[in-house]
Amino acid sequence: MQTPTNITLNKEKTLLTITFDGVDYPLSAEYLRVYSPSAEVVGHGPGQDTLQVDKENVTIQRIEPTGNYAVILFFSDSHDTGIYSWSHLHHLATNHEDLWAEYLGRLKDAGHSHSEF
């Protein structure tokens, strides 16, 4: 299991930087929010995921450790049910480019706007 050596939140609470194996991975609050591992986002089974929209301005209000394996991120839109395990964060960090492109594509296909379009 990959364990981060550092987790920092910027002053604006919009960017969480996670360090794995000496590499810093800056992840936006929006990205972390739309890829939350919570049931609200991923559902309770395959194909039950819910597209998260209008999360461009979400911020991370606080970070709470959970044991030695995860953190809970508390977002400004009151979302706080996702437990971000080290393995989930490592997956999000190392696959950021592909996952972000997939998310933007899903938003566009669903007819939603985003500042990156």
Stockholm file with secondary structure:
# STOCKHOLM 1.0

chainA/1-117         MQTPTNITLNKEKTLLTITFDGVDYPLSAEYLRVYSPSAEVVGHGPGQDTLQVDKENVTIQRIEPTGNYAVILFFSDSHDTGIYSWSHLHHLATNHEDLWAEYLGRLKDAGHSHSEF
#=GR chainA/1-117 SS CCCCSEEEECTTSCEEEEEETTEEEEEEHHHHHHTCCSHHHHCSSTTCCCCCCSCTTCCEEEEEEETTTEEEEEETTSCCCCEEEHHHHHHHHHTHHHHHHHHHHHHHHTTCCCTTC
#=GC SS_cons         CCCCSEEEECTTSCEEEEEETTEEEEEEHHHHHHTCCSHHHHCSSTTCCCCCCSCTTCCEEEEEEETTTEEEEEETTSCCCCEEEHHHHHHHHHTHHHHHHHHHHHHHHTTCCCTTC
//
